Amino acid sequence: MKKRVVLITGGSSGIGKAIGNFLSSRGYIVYGTSRNLDQHKDFQDFQLLQLDVRDQQSINKAVKQIIDEQGSIDIVINNAGIGITGPLEETPVDAIANVFDINFSGPMRVIKTVLPFMRQQQSGLIVNITSIAGYMGLPFRGAYSASKGALELLTEAYRMEIKNFGVNMVNLAPGDFATNIASGRYTVEPNEDSPYYKNYKMSLDLMNAHVDDGGDPKMVAMKVWQIINAKNPKGHYRVGDFMQRFSIVLKKILPSKVFEKLLLRHYKI
């Protein structure tokens, strides 16, 4: 039986690396990607290709290499992403546009590139890594929430458009996991002269603590493996601690003002 071929964007660290290692251990042929291979010269977990989701040429080159070497791409994990924090009023529009270019337009570029091959082989699975934050507008994470929420809705539309081609697409929304996302994100530095300073500083400290105390990324990898092996994958999956997952249920069932008060209390605003 032919081994299934997996492409993971943002596969050099964090959740992407955990997914790659787990699937490699289960016999999948894994290709991860990184924007800068020079920073990962000693990487040996699985094959790593250069790919920047903002650069269509690099996407084309990586996909072509995999097709040339393996003859197919069976599974794509759109994991590459970037965080952003700050009061929306004080966050540069260019910074927000860059986050959308990576978190939303980036996965779309990858999807547009791999779909013709998957339609031709009449099979394939695309897993878009979103976020539980994409289900709600979080204070001082509004741009991040919006970019991930947009990807959630894009997937819903894609699922209906491609259903007749033997290709499936799903969202997987993680909560907080122990990764290096905080070190790589765009952060508006708290400014004591800002009217948002007190609330933002407190919220930022809380966000950083949640990441530091986050779960093992292997939990996300195991969920991906379950999705891959599902006979008929559903559109939305979540992985994280109980309260993070339950917050999505609460938003659905509670009046909007009540849910807003819960968020304000959580972030001590």
Helices and strands as residue ranges (DSSP letters): E 5-8, H 14-25, E 29-34, G 37-40, E 47-50, H 56-70, E 75-78, E 84-85, G 88-90, H 93-100, I 101-105, H 106-121, E 124-129, G 132-135, H 142-162, G 163-165, E 167-174, H 181-184, E 186-187, H 197-212, H 218-228, E 236-239, H 242-253, H 256-266
